[in-house]
Amino acid sequence: MKIPAISVLIVVFIFTGFTQYYYVPNIQNVFLFRHKNEYRVMVETAAGDESTCTEVQTAYSVTDKIGVMANVMTAKGANSSSNNSAKGNFLEAAIGYYKPVQKAGVFEVYGGFGGGNQHHVYADSGTSALSSLKLFLQPSYGFTFNPVDIAFSTRLSALSFVSTQNHVFGNPVRYEEANNLSHQTHLLLEPALTVRAGWKNVKLQLQFFIRWLSEQQRLEHW
């Protein structure tokens, strides 16, 4: 009987501070399954001078070809100089195909969807609340060994803001910034490099990624 492999991955990032945008990408869940009944669990925490983020990612290989994953993220931030603040939550799920390649290689591609909400407080001009939906496709190729994993992945996403409650007053620029997001779809391309090191079942993960938007518009805020 094959014993399921359980990996607990703890990641710590340092943020430089609070930035006024409307999109914060979650970590790409690249699990590199090679067998049926494997598990992956990752707990991530991020902290900085004015922002914190917590993320939990899970994955399971249902068969020797099919895997599923579910991820949740919560974040909040505040600017001490302007008294602006924001908080948000995001949840996503996906299903996909994986294929071991020779001794240590793995090809995988996953497709999924997610949804989130965020609430912003502007000290001088009211509040805004937004809800969003995201569809994504994530192919990757990597190598997995007992002490080290390394993978290259790309996430192509369509992010849509489906609901906006705009209660901004006295600041036309900020009002239009929040109002213009409603019922818009943004295409995002996010290639990434993931490196894990440690033991067979417990590893530290670092992930580096680049983000391209379909249009030059500021999306991040919390």
C-alpha positions in Angstrom: 0.0 0.0 0.0 1.3 3.4 -1.0 1.7 5.8 2.0 0.4 9.3 1.2 3.0 12.0 1.2 2.1 15.1 3.3 4.2 18.2 2.8 3.9 21.2 5.1 5.4 24.3 3.5 5.9 27.5 5.5 6.7 30.7 3.6 7.5 34.1 5.0 7.7 37.3 2.9 8.5 40.8 4.0 6.4 43.6 2.5 7.8 47.2 2.3 4.5 48.8 3.2 0.9 49.6 2.1 0.3 50.3 -1.6 -2.8 51.7 -3.1 -3.8 49.1 -5.6 -6.8 46.7 -6.1 -5.2 43.3 -6.7 -2.8 41.2 -4.6 -1.8 37.9 -6.3 -1.9 34.7 -4.2 0.9 32.2 -4.4 0.8 29.8 -7.3 0.1 26.3 -5.9 2.6 24.1 -7.8 2.6 20.7 -6.1 4.4 18.4 -8.5 2.4 15.2 -7.9 3.9 11.9 -9.2 1.5 9.3 -7.6 -2.0 8.8 -6.5 -3.0 9.7 -2.9 -0.4 12.4 -2.4 -1.2 15.5 -0.3 0.2 18.9 -0.1 -0.5 21.5 2.6 1.1 25.0 2.7 0.8 27.6 5.3 2.1 31.1 4.4 2.3 34.2 6.4 3.6 37.6 5.3 4.2 40.7 7.3 5.6 44.2 6.9 5.4 47.7 8.4 1.8 48.3 7.3 0.4 45.0 5.9 -0.2 41.4 6.8 -1.3 38.4 4.8 -2.1 34.7 5.6 -2.6 32.0 3.0 -3.5 28.3 3.2 -3.1 26.0 0.2 -4.1 22.4 -0.1 -3.9 19.8 -2.9 -4.6 16.1 -3.4 -3.9 13.6 -6.3 -7.2 11.9 -6.8 -5.8 9.4 -9.4 -2.5 8.8 -11.0 -3.4 11.6 -13.5 -5.9 13.9 -11.9 -5.3 16.4 -9.0 -7.4 19.0 -7.2 -6.5 22.0 -5.2 -8.2 24.6 -2.9 -6.6 27.8 -1.6 -7.7 30.6 0.7 -6.0 33.9 1.4 -6.8 36.8 3.7 -5.0 40.2 3.8 -5.2 43.5 5.5 -3.2 46.7 5.5 -3.1 50.3 6.8 -1.1 53.4 6.2 -0.2 55.2 9.4 0.5 58.5 7.7 -2.8 58.8 5.8 -5.0 56.6 8.0 -6.2 54.7 4.9 -6.8 50.9 5.5 -8.1 47.9 3.6 -8.8 44.2 4.1 -9.9 41.4 1.8 -10.4 37.6 1.3 -9.9 35.3 -1.6 -10.9 31.7 -2.2 -10.1 29.5 -5.3 -10.4 25.9 -6.4 -9.0 24.0 -9.4 -8.8 20.6 -11.1 -6.2 19.4 -13.5 -3.9 16.8 -15.1 -0.4 15.8 -14.1 2.1 13.5 -15.7 5.4 12.2 -14.3 8.3 12.5 -16.8 11.2 10.1 -16.4 12.7 9.8 -12.9 12.1 13.2 -11.4 10.2 15.5 -13.9 6.6 16.4 -13.7 4.3 18.2 -16.2 1.0 19.6 -14.9 -1.8 21.9 -16.0 -4.7 23.1 -13.9 -7.7 25.2 -14.5 -9.9 26.8 -11.9 -11.9 29.7 -10.6 -12.0 31.9 -7.5 -13.8 34.7 -5.9 -12.9 37.5 -3.5 -14.1 40.6 -1.7 -12.3 43.6 -0.4 -13.2 46.7 1.7 -11.4 50.0 1.7 -11.5 52.9 4.1 -10.2 56.3 3.0 -9.7 58.6 5.9 -10.6 61.7 3.9 -13.2 60.4 1.5 -15.3 57.5 2.7 -15.2 53.8 1.8 -15.5 51.3 -1.1 -16.3 47.6 -1.3 -15.6 45.3 -4.3 -16.3 41.7 -5.2 -14.3 39.9 -7.9 -14.3 36.6 -9.9 -11.2 35.0 -11.5 -10.8 32.2 -14.0 -7.3 30.9 -14.5 -5.2 28.3 -16.3 -1.8 27.3 -14.8 0.6 25.0 -16.7 3.9 24.1 -15.1 7.0 21.9 -15.4 9.3 20.9 -12.6 11.6 18.4 -10.9 11.0 16.9 -7.5 13.5 15.2 -5.2 13.5 14.4 -1.5 15.4 17.5 -0.4 14.7 19.9 -3.3 11.9 20.8 -5.7 12.1 23.3 -8.5 9.4 24.3 -11.0 8.6 26.8 -13.7 4.9 27.8 -14.0 2.7 30.4 -15.7 -0.7 31.5 -14.6 -3.0 33.1 -17.1 -6.0 34.8 -15.4 -9.1 36.7 -16.3 -10.0 38.9 -13.4 -13.5 40.6 -13.3 -14.9 43.0 -10.7 -18.5 42.1 -10.6 -19.8 44.3 -7.9 -18.7 47.7 -6.6 -20.1 49.7 -3.7 -18.6 53.1 -4.0 -19.2 55.4 -1.1 -16.3 57.8 -1.8 -17.0 61.5 -1.5 -15.0 64.7 -1.9 -12.3 63.1 -4.0 -13.2 62.7 -7.7 -10.0 60.9 -8.6 -10.4 58.3 -6.0 -14.2 58.0 -6.8 -13.5 57.3 -10.5 -10.6 54.9 -9.6 -13.0 52.7 -7.7 -16.0 53.2 -9.9 -14.2 52.4 -13.1 -13.3 48.9 -11.9 -16.9 47.8 -11.9 -17.8 45.2 -14.6 -14.3 45.3 -16.1 -12.2 42.2 -17.0 -8.4 42.3 -16.8 -6.1 39.7 -18.3 -3.0 38.8 -16.3 0.0 36.8 -17.2 2.2 35.7 -14.2 5.2 33.5 -14.9 6.8 32.1 -11.8 9.8 30.2 -10.4 9.2 28.0 -7.3 12.0 26.5 -5.2 11.4 24.3 -2.2 14.1 22.8 0.1 14.2 20.9 3.3 13.1 17.3 4.1 10.9 14.9 2.3 7.7 15.9 4.0 8.5 19.4 5.4 10.0 22.1 3.1 10.5 25.8 3.0 9.2 27.4 -0.2 10.3 30.6 -2.1 8.4 31.8 -5.2 9.4 34.6 -7.6 7.0 35.8 -10.2 6.4 38.6 -12.7 3.0 40.1 -13.5 1.8 41.5 -16.8 -1.6 43.2 -17.2 -3.7 43.5 -20.4 -3.8 47.2 -19.8 -1.8 49.7 -17.8 -4.2 50.1 -14.8 -3.4 50.1 -11.1 -5.2 47.1 -9.5 -3.5 46.6 -6.2 -4.7 48.2 -3.0 -4.6 45.7 -0.1 
